[in-house]
Amino acid sequence: MIKVLLVLAFVNLAFAQDILTQYRLNGIEGIQQRLDLELSDKSYWDKVLSTSDTKYGYIETDMDILTCNKKASSLELHVMDKNNTFHEINNYSAFTGKYSGDKMTEGDLRTPVGIYNIVKKIDKVDSFYGPLALVTSYPNLYDRYNNKDGHGIWIHGLPTNQQRDDFTKGCIAIGNDDIVCLDKTINYDKTLLIINDTEIKTYPSKNDLALILSQLYQWRYSWIYNDVNKYLSFYDESFKRFDGMQIDEFKKYKTRVFNKNEKKTIEFTDISVIPYPNYEKNIYEISFNEKYKSESFSFSGNKKLIVKLNDSEIKILTER
Protein backbone atom coordinates (compact mmCIF):
# COMPACT_ATOMS: atom_id res chain seq x y z
CA MET A 1 0.00 0.00 0.00
CA ILE A 2 2.80 2.41 0.91
CA LYS A 3 4.56 1.63 -2.39
CA VAL A 4 1.36 2.41 -4.33
CA LEU A 5 0.99 5.75 -2.57
CA LEU A 6 4.62 6.60 -3.29
CA VAL A 7 4.17 5.79 -6.99
CA LEU A 8 1.01 7.94 -7.16
CA ALA A 9 2.78 10.79 -5.39
CA PHE A 10 5.70 10.53 -7.86
CA VAL A 11 3.34 10.56 -10.86
CA ASN A 12 1.49 13.60 -9.53
CA LEU A 13 4.78 15.34 -8.75
CA ALA A 14 6.11 14.58 -12.23
CA PHE A 15 2.94 15.98 -13.80
CA ALA A 16 3.13 19.09 -11.62
CA GLN A 17 6.81 19.63 -12.53
CA ASP A 18 6.02 19.25 -16.24
CA ILE A 19 3.21 21.80 -15.95
CA LEU A 20 5.46 24.21 -14.04
CA THR A 21 8.17 23.88 -16.68
CA GLN A 22 5.72 24.63 -19.47
CA TYR A 23 4.43 27.62 -17.50
CA ARG A 24 7.97 28.90 -16.87
CA LEU A 25 8.96 28.63 -20.51
CA ASN A 26 5.71 29.55 -22.29
CA GLY A 27 3.48 31.35 -19.76
CA ILE A 28 -0.08 30.51 -18.86
CA GLU A 29 -1.12 29.87 -22.46
CA GLY A 30 1.51 27.14 -22.61
CA ILE A 31 -0.39 25.04 -20.07
CA GLN A 32 -3.98 26.16 -20.64
CA GLN A 33 -4.68 23.73 -23.47
CA ARG A 34 -3.03 20.87 -21.57
CA LEU A 35 -5.25 21.50 -18.55
CA ASP A 36 -8.37 21.82 -20.70
CA LEU A 37 -7.55 18.44 -22.23
CA GLU A 38 -6.98 16.86 -18.82
CA LEU A 39 -10.51 17.90 -17.78
CA SER A 40 -11.90 15.77 -20.61
CA ASP A 41 -10.17 12.62 -19.31
CA LYS A 42 -12.63 10.12 -17.80
CA SER A 43 -10.07 8.99 -15.21
CA TYR A 44 -10.17 12.49 -13.69
CA TRP A 45 -13.94 12.27 -13.25
CA ASP A 46 -13.71 8.72 -11.90
CA LYS A 47 -11.63 10.15 -9.04
CA VAL A 48 -13.98 13.09 -8.48
CA LEU A 49 -17.02 10.83 -8.33
CA SER A 50 -15.38 8.26 -6.05
CA THR A 51 -16.11 10.49 -3.04
CA SER A 52 -19.33 12.13 -4.29
CA ASP A 53 -22.87 11.33 -3.20
CA THR A 54 -24.45 10.46 -6.55
CA LYS A 55 -27.82 9.35 -5.22
CA TYR A 56 -29.57 11.63 -7.70
CA GLY A 57 -26.67 12.21 -10.08
CA TYR A 58 -23.70 14.56 -9.96
CA ILE A 59 -24.47 17.86 -8.20
CA GLU A 60 -21.74 20.42 -7.48
CA THR A 61 -23.82 23.13 -5.86
CA ASP A 62 -25.89 23.16 -2.67
CA MET A 63 -29.20 21.66 -3.78
CA ASP A 64 -32.35 20.15 -2.23
CA ILE A 65 -34.42 17.53 -4.06
CA LEU A 66 -38.18 17.04 -4.05
CA THR A 67 -39.26 13.65 -5.42
CA CYS A 68 -42.86 12.86 -6.32
CA ASN A 69 -43.92 9.23 -6.71
CA LYS A 70 -47.34 9.47 -8.34
CA LYS A 71 -48.17 5.80 -7.78
CA ALA A 72 -47.42 6.05 -4.07
CA SER A 73 -49.08 9.50 -3.81
CA SER A 74 -46.05 10.92 -2.03
CA LEU A 75 -43.82 13.98 -2.15
CA GLU A 76 -40.47 13.61 -0.39
CA LEU A 77 -37.96 16.30 0.53
CA HIS A 78 -34.26 15.36 0.48
CA VAL A 79 -31.80 17.92 1.84
CA MET A 80 -28.06 18.09 1.20
CA ASP A 81 -25.98 18.44 4.36
CA LYS A 82 -22.62 20.17 4.83
CA ASN A 83 -20.87 17.03 3.58
CA ASN A 84 -22.89 17.15 0.32
CA THR A 85 -24.83 14.03 1.31
CA PHE A 86 -28.60 13.74 0.80
CA HIS A 87 -31.01 12.87 3.62
CA GLU A 88 -34.79 12.52 3.51
CA ILE A 89 -36.30 14.89 6.06
CA ASN A 90 -40.00 14.97 5.12
CA ASN A 91 -42.50 12.72 3.37
CA TYR A 92 -45.85 14.28 2.48
CA SER A 93 -49.02 12.56 1.26
CA ALA A 94 -49.88 14.03 -2.14
CA PHE A 95 -52.71 14.18 -4.67
CA THR A 96 -51.66 14.09 -8.33
CA GLY A 97 -53.41 13.96 -11.72
CA LYS A 98 -56.41 11.71 -12.33
CA TYR A 99 -54.59 9.58 -14.91
CA SER A 100 -51.19 7.90 -14.84
CA GLY A 101 -48.52 8.47 -17.47
CA ASP A 102 -46.69 11.56 -18.65
CA LYS A 103 -48.51 14.80 -19.37
CA MET A 104 -48.70 15.48 -23.11
CA THR A 105 -51.44 18.05 -23.74
CA GLU A 106 -53.43 20.76 -22.00
CA GLY A 107 -56.32 19.29 -20.03
CA ASP A 108 -55.27 15.63 -20.11
CA LEU A 109 -55.47 15.46 -16.28
CA ARG A 110 -51.96 14.06 -15.97
CA THR A 111 -49.10 15.22 -13.78
CA PRO A 112 -45.93 15.46 -15.89
CA VAL A 113 -42.92 13.16 -15.54
CA GLY A 114 -39.60 14.98 -15.53
CA ILE A 115 -37.15 17.30 -13.78
CA TYR A 116 -38.40 20.76 -12.86
CA ASN A 117 -37.40 23.94 -11.07
CA ILE A 118 -39.54 26.01 -8.74
CA VAL A 119 -39.83 29.30 -10.61
CA LYS A 120 -41.88 31.36 -8.16
CA LYS A 121 -44.17 31.38 -5.14
CA ILE A 122 -47.74 32.70 -5.20
CA ASP A 123 -48.91 33.91 -1.78
CA LYS A 124 -52.41 35.00 -2.78
CA VAL A 125 -54.32 32.14 -4.40
CA ASP A 126 -57.94 31.05 -4.58
CA SER A 127 -58.91 29.24 -1.37
CA PHE A 128 -59.25 26.04 -3.43
CA TYR A 129 -55.43 25.90 -3.56
CA GLY A 130 -54.87 26.37 0.17
CA PRO A 131 -52.54 29.02 1.61
CA LEU A 132 -50.02 29.24 -1.24
CA ALA A 133 -48.70 27.68 -4.45
CA LEU A 134 -45.23 26.94 -5.84
CA VAL A 135 -45.09 27.25 -9.61
CA THR A 136 -42.99 24.68 -11.50
CA SER A 137 -41.10 25.13 -14.77
CA TYR A 138 -43.43 22.84 -16.79
CA PRO A 139 -43.16 22.69 -19.77
CA ASN A 140 -39.38 22.46 -19.47
CA LEU A 141 -36.74 22.25 -22.20
CA TYR A 142 -37.23 18.50 -22.76
CA ASP A 143 -41.02 18.83 -22.71
CA ARG A 144 -40.83 21.43 -25.49
CA TYR A 145 -38.46 19.19 -27.44
CA ASN A 146 -41.15 16.50 -27.23
CA ASN A 147 -43.87 18.97 -28.33
CA LYS A 148 -45.79 18.81 -25.04
CA ASP A 149 -48.09 21.65 -24.12
CA GLY A 150 -50.09 22.87 -21.17
CA HIS A 151 -49.09 25.10 -18.26
CA GLY A 152 -49.82 25.93 -14.62
CA ILE A 153 -48.36 22.86 -12.92
CA TRP A 154 -48.10 23.85 -9.25
CA ILE A 155 -47.36 22.36 -5.87
CA HIS A 156 -50.20 23.72 -3.73
CA GLY A 157 -52.33 23.09 -0.66
CA LEU A 158 -55.90 21.83 -0.17
CA PRO A 159 -59.19 23.74 -0.23
CA THR A 160 -59.97 25.68 2.93
CA ASN A 161 -63.69 26.07 2.22
CA GLN A 162 -64.54 23.64 -0.59
CA GLN A 163 -64.71 19.90 -1.17
CA ARG A 164 -62.31 18.33 -3.68
CA ASP A 165 -61.76 15.10 -5.56
CA ASP A 166 -58.95 12.73 -4.62
CA PHE A 167 -56.97 13.78 -7.69
CA THR A 168 -55.85 17.02 -9.37
CA LYS A 169 -55.93 18.32 -12.93
CA GLY A 170 -52.15 17.80 -13.09
CA CYS A 171 -50.75 19.65 -10.09
CA ILE A 172 -49.30 18.16 -6.90
CA ALA A 173 -51.45 18.94 -3.86
CA ILE A 174 -50.32 18.39 -0.26
CA GLY A 175 -51.77 19.31 3.14
CA ASN A 176 -51.93 22.96 4.09
CA ASP A 177 -49.64 22.56 7.10
CA ASP A 178 -47.27 20.62 4.83
CA ILE A 179 -47.13 23.31 2.12
CA VAL A 180 -46.44 25.97 4.77
CA CYS A 181 -43.68 23.78 6.25
CA LEU A 182 -42.20 23.14 2.81
CA ASP A 183 -42.29 26.86 2.02
CA LYS A 184 -40.27 27.60 5.17
CA THR A 185 -37.77 24.79 4.56
CA ILE A 186 -36.64 25.09 0.95
CA ASN A 187 -34.78 27.68 -1.06
CA TYR A 188 -36.67 27.84 -4.37
CA ASP A 189 -33.59 28.80 -6.37
CA LYS A 190 -31.81 25.69 -5.11
CA THR A 191 -34.51 23.04 -5.30
CA LEU A 192 -35.17 20.47 -8.01
CA LEU A 193 -38.46 18.61 -8.38
CA ILE A 194 -38.25 15.12 -9.87
CA ILE A 195 -41.61 13.52 -10.78
CA ASN A 196 -42.19 9.93 -11.85
CA ASP A 197 -45.12 7.52 -12.10
CA THR A 198 -43.33 5.16 -9.74
CA GLU A 199 -40.43 5.30 -7.27
CA ILE A 200 -37.60 7.65 -8.18
CA LYS A 201 -34.68 5.32 -8.80
CA THR A 202 -31.45 6.49 -7.21
CA TYR A 203 -27.71 5.95 -7.48
CA PRO A 204 -27.13 6.08 -11.23
CA SER A 205 -23.94 4.43 -12.45
CA LYS A 206 -20.84 6.44 -11.50
CA ASN A 207 -19.20 5.08 -14.62
CA ASP A 208 -21.97 6.59 -16.76
CA LEU A 209 -21.73 9.90 -14.92
CA ALA A 210 -17.96 9.98 -15.44
CA LEU A 211 -18.46 9.29 -19.17
CA ILE A 212 -20.96 12.14 -19.44
CA LEU A 213 -18.79 14.62 -17.53
CA SER A 214 -15.64 13.77 -19.49
CA GLN A 215 -17.51 14.16 -22.77
CA LEU A 216 -19.05 17.42 -21.60
CA TYR A 217 -15.48 18.70 -21.32
CA GLN A 218 -14.51 17.14 -24.66
CA TRP A 219 -17.39 19.15 -26.15
CA ARG A 220 -16.03 22.24 -24.37
CA TYR A 221 -12.48 21.50 -25.58
CA SER A 222 -13.57 21.29 -29.22
CA TRP A 223 -15.52 24.51 -28.73
CA ILE A 224 -12.59 26.44 -27.25
CA TYR A 225 -10.08 25.20 -29.83
CA ASN A 226 -12.34 25.58 -32.87
CA ASP A 227 -12.70 21.95 -33.92
CA VAL A 228 -16.10 22.32 -35.54
CA ASN A 229 -16.35 18.73 -36.78
CA LYS A 230 -15.67 17.31 -33.33
CA TYR A 231 -18.00 19.86 -31.75
CA LEU A 232 -20.90 19.00 -34.06
CA SER A 233 -20.32 15.26 -33.60
CA PHE A 234 -21.84 15.63 -30.11
CA TYR A 235 -25.22 16.64 -31.59
CA ASP A 236 -27.91 14.10 -32.41
CA GLU A 237 -29.52 14.19 -35.84
CA SER A 238 -32.84 14.79 -34.07
CA PHE A 239 -31.42 17.89 -32.33
CA LYS A 240 -33.79 20.82 -31.92
CA ARG A 241 -32.66 23.95 -30.09
CA PHE A 242 -34.94 25.69 -27.56
CA ASP A 243 -36.00 28.19 -30.23
CA GLY A 244 -36.89 25.47 -32.74
CA MET A 245 -33.68 25.58 -34.81
CA GLN A 246 -33.17 22.16 -36.44
CA ILE A 247 -29.87 20.29 -36.81
CA ASP A 248 -29.06 21.28 -40.43
CA GLU A 249 -29.57 24.98 -39.80
CA PHE A 250 -27.70 24.69 -36.49
CA LYS A 251 -24.68 23.08 -38.20
CA LYS A 252 -24.52 25.89 -40.77
CA TYR A 253 -24.83 28.51 -38.05
CA LYS A 254 -22.08 26.98 -35.89
CA THR A 255 -19.79 26.50 -38.90
CA ARG A 256 -20.05 30.23 -39.64
CA VAL A 257 -19.22 31.02 -36.01
CA PHE A 258 -16.24 28.65 -35.90
CA ASN A 259 -14.91 30.01 -39.20
CA LYS A 260 -14.24 33.32 -37.42
CA ASN A 261 -11.53 31.38 -35.55
CA GLU A 262 -11.81 33.74 -32.58
CA LYS A 263 -9.90 33.18 -29.40
CA LYS A 264 -12.35 32.39 -26.61
CA THR A 265 -12.61 31.45 -22.95
CA ILE A 266 -15.35 29.15 -21.67
CA GLU A 267 -15.83 28.34 -17.99
CA PHE A 268 -18.31 25.84 -16.50
CA THR A 269 -19.27 25.99 -12.81
CA ASP A 270 -22.03 24.56 -10.59
CA ILE A 271 -22.50 21.53 -12.83
CA SER A 272 -25.31 19.05 -12.27
CA VAL A 273 -25.97 15.85 -14.22
CA ILE A 274 -29.36 14.35 -13.33
CA PRO A 275 -30.78 11.16 -14.89
CA TYR A 276 -34.26 11.70 -16.29
CA PRO A 277 -36.99 9.66 -14.56
CA ASN A 278 -37.43 7.44 -17.66
CA TYR A 279 -34.15 5.67 -16.89
CA GLU A 280 -34.48 3.06 -19.61
CA LYS A 281 -34.08 5.84 -22.18
CA ASN A 282 -30.67 6.94 -20.80
CA ILE A 283 -31.66 10.60 -20.90
CA TYR A 284 -29.82 13.09 -18.68
CA GLU A 285 -30.30 16.76 -17.90
CA ILE A 286 -27.01 18.68 -17.66
CA SER A 287 -27.12 22.14 -16.13
CA PHE A 288 -24.27 24.55 -15.38
CA ASN A 289 -23.31 28.19 -15.18
CA GLU A 290 -21.37 29.24 -18.26
CA LYS A 291 -19.06 32.17 -18.76
CA TYR A 292 -18.25 32.65 -22.44
CA LYS A 293 -16.10 35.40 -23.88
CA SER A 294 -14.78 35.94 -27.40
CA GLU A 295 -13.85 38.98 -29.45
CA SER A 296 -17.40 39.40 -30.74
CA PHE A 297 -19.66 37.95 -28.04
CA SER A 298 -19.89 37.35 -24.29
CA PHE A 299 -22.39 35.47 -22.16
CA SER A 300 -22.78 34.66 -18.47
CA GLY A 301 -25.68 32.59 -17.22
CA ASN A 302 -27.28 29.19 -16.90
CA LYS A 303 -26.86 26.63 -19.69
CA LYS A 304 -28.93 23.47 -19.99
CA LEU A 305 -28.41 20.40 -22.20
CA ILE A 306 -30.58 17.31 -22.60
CA VAL A 307 -28.38 14.42 -23.69
CA LYS A 308 -28.79 10.75 -24.50
CA LEU A 309 -26.05 8.28 -23.54
CA ASN A 310 -25.63 5.75 -26.35
CA ASP A 311 -22.81 3.17 -26.44
CA SER A 312 -20.67 5.30 -24.08
CA GLU A 313 -21.22 8.47 -26.15
CA ILE A 314 -23.42 11.43 -25.40
CA LYS A 315 -25.63 12.99 -28.04
CA ILE A 316 -27.19 16.38 -27.40
CA LEU A 317 -30.93 16.35 -28.13
CA THR A 318 -31.68 19.97 -27.22
CA GLU A 319 -30.08 22.89 -25.42
CA ARG A 320 -30.77 26.32 -24.04
DOSETOR-203302 format. One record per residue (C-alpha): x, y, z; residue number from 1. Coordinates in pm, 1 decimal, m for minus. Layout:
<rs>
X, Y, Z, resi
X, Y, Z, NUM
...
</rs>
This chain:
<rs>
X, Y, Z, resi
0.0, 0.0, 0.0, 1
280.3, 241.0, 90.6, 2
456.3, 162.7, m239.0, 3
136.1, 240.8, m433.3, 4
98.9, 575.2, m256.9, 5
461.5, 660.3, m328.7, 6
416.7, 579.4, m699.1, 7
101.5, 793.8, m716.2, 8
277.8, 1078.6, m539.4, 9
569.7, 1053.3, m786.1, 10
334.1, 1056.1, m1086.3, 11
148.7, 1359.5, m953.5, 12
477.5, 1533.9, m875.1, 13
611.4, 1458.1, m1222.7, 14
294.4, 1598.0, m1379.9, 15
313.4, 1909.1, m1162.2, 16
680.9, 1962.9, m1252.9, 17
601.7, 1924.8, m1623.5, 18
321.2, 2180.2, m1594.7, 19
546.4, 2420.6, m1403.8, 20
817.3, 2388.2, m1667.5, 21
571.8, 2463.3, m1946.7, 22
442.9, 2761.8, m1749.8, 23
796.8, 2889.6, m1686.6, 24
896.0, 2863.0, m2051.0, 25
570.9, 2955.3, m2229.1, 26
348.5, 3134.8, m1975.7, 27
m7.8, 3051.4, m1886.2, 28
m111.5, 2986.6, m2245.7, 29
150.9, 2714.0, m2260.9, 30
m38.7, 2503.9, m2007.1, 31
m398.4, 2615.9, m2063.9, 32
m467.7, 2373.2, m2347.2, 33
m303.3, 2087.3, m2157.5, 34
m524.7, 2150.0, m1855.4, 35
m836.6, 2181.5, m2070.4, 36
m755.1, 1844.0, m2222.9, 37
m697.9, 1685.7, m1881.5, 38
m1050.8, 1790.0, m1777.7, 39
m1190.2, 1577.1, m2060.7, 40
m1017.0, 1262.1, m1930.8, 41
m1262.7, 1012.0, m1780.4, 42
m1007.3, 898.9, m1520.5, 43
m1017.0, 1249.0, m1368.8, 44
m1394.0, 1227.1, m1325.3, 45
m1370.7, 872.2, m1190.0, 46
m1163.4, 1015.0, m904.2, 47
m1397.7, 1309.1, m848.3, 48
m1702.0, 1082.5, m832.5, 49
m1537.9, 826.2, m604.8, 50
m1610.7, 1048.9, m303.8, 51
m1932.6, 1213.0, m429.2, 52
m2287.0, 1132.7, m319.5, 53
m2444.8, 1045.7, m654.8, 54
m2782.2, 934.8, m522.1, 55
m2956.7, 1163.4, m770.1, 56
m2667.1, 1220.7, m1008.3, 57
m2370.4, 1456.5, m995.7, 58
m2446.7, 1786.3, m820.0, 59
m2174.2, 2041.9, m748.4, 60
m2382.2, 2312.9, m585.9, 61
m2589.2, 2316.1, m266.8, 62
m2920.3, 2166.2, m377.6, 63
m3235.1, 2015.4, m223.1, 64
m3441.7, 1753.2, m406.4, 65
m3817.8, 1704.3, m405.2, 66
m3925.8, 1365.4, m541.9, 67
m4285.7, 1285.9, m632.4, 68
m4391.7, 923.2, m670.7, 69
m4734.3, 947.4, m834.3, 70
m4817.4, 579.7, m778.3, 71
m4742.0, 605.1, m406.6, 72
m4908.3, 949.9, m380.5, 73
m4605.2, 1091.6, m203.4, 74
m4382.0, 1397.5, m214.8, 75
m4047.3, 1361.2, m39.3, 76
m3795.7, 1629.7, 53.3, 77
m3426.4, 1536.3, 48.0, 78
m3180.1, 1791.6, 184.0, 79
m2805.9, 1808.5, 120.3, 80
m2598.3, 1843.6, 436.0, 81
m2262.0, 2017.5, 483.1, 82
m2087.4, 1702.9, 357.9, 83
m2288.7, 1715.3, 32.1, 84
m2483.3, 1403.3, 131.4, 85
m2860.2, 1373.8, 80.3, 86
m3101.0, 1287.0, 361.8, 87
m3479.0, 1252.1, 350.7, 88
m3629.5, 1488.9, 606.4, 89
m3999.9, 1496.8, 512.1, 90
m4249.7, 1271.6, 337.1, 91
m4584.9, 1427.7, 247.6, 92
m4902.1, 1256.5, 125.8, 93
m4987.8, 1403.5, m213.6, 94
m5270.9, 1417.7, m467.1, 95
m5165.8, 1409.2, m833.1, 96
m5340.7, 1396.3, m1172.2, 97
m5641.0, 1171.2, m1233.4, 98
m5459.3, 957.9, m1490.7, 99
m5118.5, 789.7, m1483.6, 100
m4852.4, 847.1, m1746.6, 101
m4669.4, 1156.2, m1864.8, 102
m4851.1, 1479.5, m1937.3, 103
m4870.2, 1548.4, m2311.3, 104
m5143.6, 1804.9, m2373.7, 105
m5342.8, 2076.1, m2199.8, 106
m5632.3, 1929.0, m2002.7, 107
m5526.5, 1563.0, m2011.5, 108
m5547.5, 1545.7, m1628.4, 109
m5196.0, 1406.2, m1596.6, 110
m4909.5, 1521.6, m1377.8, 111
m4592.6, 1545.8, m1589.4, 112
m4291.8, 1316.3, m1554.4, 113
m3960.0, 1497.7, m1552.7, 114
m3715.3, 1730.2, m1377.9, 115
m3840.4, 2075.9, m1286.5, 116
m3739.8, 2393.6, m1107.1, 117
m3953.7, 2601.2, m874.4, 118
m3982.7, 2929.9, m1060.6, 119
m4188.3, 3135.6, m815.7, 120
m4417.3, 3137.6, m513.8, 121
m4773.7, 3270.0, m519.7, 122
m4891.5, 3391.3, m177.8, 123
m5241.0, 3500.1, m278.0, 124
m5431.6, 3213.8, m439.9, 125
m5793.8, 3104.7, m458.2, 126
m5891.2, 2923.8, m137.0, 127
m5925.4, 2604.0, m343.0, 128
m5542.5, 2589.6, m356.0, 129
m5486.7, 2637.2, 16.7, 130
m5254.4, 2901.6, 161.3, 131
m5001.6, 2924.3, m124.4, 132
m4869.6, 2768.2, m444.7, 133
m4523.4, 2693.8, m583.7, 134
m4508.7, 2725.2, m960.9, 135
m4298.9, 2468.2, m1150.3, 136
m4109.9, 2512.8, m1477.1, 137
m4343.3, 2284.3, m1678.8, 138
m4315.9, 2269.2, m1976.8, 139
m3937.9, 2245.9, m1946.6, 140
m3674.2, 2225.4, m2219.6, 141
m3722.5, 1850.2, m2276.1, 142
m4102.1, 1883.3, m2271.3, 143
m4083.2, 2143.4, m2548.7, 144
m3846.0, 1919.1, m2744.0, 145
m4115.1, 1650.0, m2722.9, 146
m4387.0, 1896.9, m2832.7, 147
m4578.6, 1880.9, m2503.8, 148
m4809.4, 2165.1, m2412.3, 149
m5008.7, 2286.8, m2116.5, 150
m4909.3, 2510.2, m1826.5, 151
m4982.3, 2592.9, m1462.5, 152
m4835.8, 2285.6, m1292.0, 153
m4809.7, 2385.3, m925.4, 154
m4736.4, 2236.3, m587.3, 155
m5020.0, 2371.8, m373.0, 156
m5233.3, 2309.5, m66.5, 157
m5589.6, 2182.7, m17.4, 158
m5919.4, 2374.4, m22.9, 159
m5996.8, 2567.8, 292.6, 160
m6368.8, 2606.9, 221.9, 161
m6453.9, 2363.7, m58.6, 162
m6471.0, 1989.9, m117.1, 163
m6231.5, 1833.2, m367.6, 164
m6176.2, 1510.0, m556.4, 165
m5895.3, 1272.8, m461.6, 166
m5697.0, 1378.4, m769.0, 167
m5584.7, 1702.1, m937.2, 168
m5593.0, 1832.2, m1292.9, 169
m5215.4, 1779.6, m1309.3, 170
m5074.8, 1965.0, m1009.2, 171
m4929.7, 1816.4, m690.4, 172
m5145.3, 1893.7, m385.6, 173
m5032.3, 1839.1, m26.0, 174
m5177.4, 1931.0, 313.9, 175
m5192.9, 2296.5, 408.6, 176
m4963.9, 2256.0, 710.2, 177
m4726.8, 2062.0, 482.7, 178
m4713.2, 2331.3, 211.7, 179
m4644.2, 2596.9, 476.6, 180
m4368.4, 2377.6, 625.5, 181
m4220.5, 2314.4, 280.5, 182
m4228.9, 2686.1, 201.7, 183
m4026.7, 2760.0, 517.0, 184
m3777.4, 2479.2, 456.0, 185
m3664.0, 2508.9, 94.8, 186
m3477.8, 2768.5, m106.0, 187
m3666.8, 2783.9, m436.7, 188
m3358.7, 2880.4, m637.1, 189
m3180.8, 2569.4, m511.2, 190
m3451.1, 2304.5, m529.6, 191
m3516.9, 2046.8, m800.7, 192
m3846.4, 1861.0, m837.8, 193
m3825.3, 1511.6, m987.5, 194
m4160.9, 1352.1, m1078.0, 195
m4218.5, 993.2, m1185.3, 196
m4512.2, 752.1, m1210.3, 197
m4333.3, 515.8, m973.8, 198
m4042.8, 529.6, m727.3, 199
m3759.9, 765.2, m817.7, 200
m3467.6, 532.1, m880.4, 201
m3145.4, 648.8, m720.8, 202
m2770.8, 595.1, m747.8, 203
m2712.9, 607.5, m1122.8, 204
m2393.9, 443.1, m1244.8, 205
m2084.3, 643.7, m1150.0, 206
m1920.0, 507.5, m1462.5, 207
m2196.8, 659.1, m1676.3, 208
m2173.1, 990.1, m1491.7, 209
m1795.6, 997.6, m1544.4, 210
m1846.3, 929.4, m1916.6, 211
m2096.0, 1213.8, m1943.7, 212
m1878.6, 1462.0, m1753.2, 213
m1564.5, 1377.0, m1948.7, 214
m1751.3, 1416.5, m2277.4, 215
m1905.1, 1742.2, m2159.6, 216
m1548.3, 1869.9, m2132.2, 217
m1451.4, 1714.4, m2465.8, 218
m1738.8, 1915.1, m2615.1, 219
m1603.4, 2223.6, m2437.1, 220
m1247.7, 2149.8, m2557.8, 221
m1357.5, 2129.4, m2922.3, 222
m1552.3, 2451.3, m2872.6, 223
m1258.7, 2644.2, m2725.3, 224
m1007.6, 2519.6, m2982.5, 225
m1233.7, 2558.3, m3286.8, 226
m1270.4, 2195.2, m3391.6, 227
m1610.5, 2231.7, m3554.0, 228
m1635.4, 1873.1, m3677.9, 229
m1567.1, 1730.9, m3333.1, 230
m1799.8, 1985.8, m3175.0, 231
m2089.8, 1899.7, m3405.9, 232
m2032.3, 1526.3, m3359.5, 233
m2184.0, 1562.9, m3010.6, 234
m2522.0, 1663.5, m3158.9, 235
m2790.6, 1410.1, m3240.7, 236
m2952.3, 1419.1, m3584.0, 237
m3284.2, 1479.2, m3407.1, 238
m3142.1, 1788.6, m3232.6, 239
m3379.2, 2081.9, m3192.5, 240
m3266.4, 2395.1, m3009.3, 241
m3493.6, 2568.7, m2755.9, 242
m3600.2, 2819.5, m3023.0, 243
m3688.6, 2547.1, m3273.8, 244
m3367.7, 2558.4, m3480.7, 245
m3316.9, 2216.4, m3644.1, 246
m2987.4, 2029.2, m3681.3, 247
m2906.0, 2127.9, m4042.5, 248
m2957.3, 2498.4, m3979.7, 249
m2769.6, 2468.6, m3649.2, 250
m2468.3, 2308.4, m3820.5, 251
m2452.0, 2588.7, m4076.6, 252
m2482.8, 2851.1, m3805.4, 253
m2207.8, 2697.9, m3589.1, 254
m1978.7, 2649.7, m3890.3, 255
m2004.8, 3023.0, m3963.8, 256
m1921.8, 3101.7, m3600.8, 257
m1624.3, 2864.7, m3590.4, 258
m1490.5, 3000.9, m3919.7, 259
m1424.1, 3331.7, m3742.5, 260
m1153.0, 3137.9, m3554.9, 261
m1181.2, 3373.7, m3257.7, 262
m990.0, 3318.4, m2939.9, 263
m1234.8, 3239.2, m2661.4, 264
m1261.1, 3144.7, m2294.9, 265
m1535.1, 2914.5, m2167.1, 266
m1583.0, 2833.8, m1799.4, 267
m1831.0, 2583.9, m1650.4, 268
m1927.1, 2598.7, m1280.9, 269
m2203.3, 2455.7, m1058.6, 270
m2250.2, 2153.4, m1283.1, 271
m2531.4, 1905.1, m1227.0, 272
m2597.1, 1585.4, m1421.7, 273
m2936.3, 1434.5, m1332.6, 274
m3078.2, 1115.9, m1489.4, 275
m3425.6, 1170.4, m1629.4, 276
m3698.8, 965.6, m1456.2, 277
m3743.0, 743.5, m1766.2, 278
m3415.2, 567.2, m1689.4, 279
m3447.7, 305.6, m1961.3, 280
m3408.3, 584.2, m2218.1, 281
m3067.0, 693.7, m2080.4, 282
m3166.1, 1060.4, m2090.1, 283
m2981.7, 1309.1, m1868.3, 284
m3030.4, 1676.1, m1790.0, 285
m2701.1, 1868.0, m1765.5, 286
m2711.9, 2213.9, m1613.4, 287
m2426.8, 2454.7, m1537.7, 288
m2331.1, 2818.8, m1517.6, 289
m2137.2, 2923.7, m1825.5, 290
m1906.3, 3216.9, m1876.0, 291
m1825.3, 3264.8, m2244.3, 292
m1610.2, 3539.8, m2388.0, 293
m1478.3, 3594.0, m2739.8, 294
m1384.9, 3897.9, m2944.9, 295
m1740.5, 3939.9, m3074.0, 296
m1965.8, 3795.1, m2803.6, 297
m1988.7, 3735.1, m2429.4, 298
m2239.0, 3546.6, m2216.4, 299
m2278.0, 3465.5, m1847.2, 300
m2568.0, 3258.6, m1722.4, 301
m2728.3, 2918.6, m1690.1, 302
m2686.3, 2663.4, m1969.0, 303
m2892.7, 2346.9, m1999.0, 304
m2841.3, 2040.2, m2219.6, 305
m3058.2, 1731.2, m2259.9, 306
m2838.3, 1441.6, m2369.5, 307
m2878.8, 1075.5, m2449.9, 308
m2605.4, 828.4, m2354.4, 309
m2563.3, 574.6, m2635.4, 310
m2280.6, 317.1, m2643.7, 311
m2067.1, 530.3, m2407.5, 312
m2122.4, 846.6, m2614.8, 313
m2341.9, 1142.9, m2540.2, 314
m2562.9, 1298.7, m2803.8, 315
m2718.9, 1638.1, m2740.4, 316
m3092.9, 1634.8, m2813.3, 317
m3168.4, 1996.7, m2722.2, 318
m3007.9, 2289.2, m2542.4, 319
m3077.2, 2632.5, m2404.5, 320
</rs>
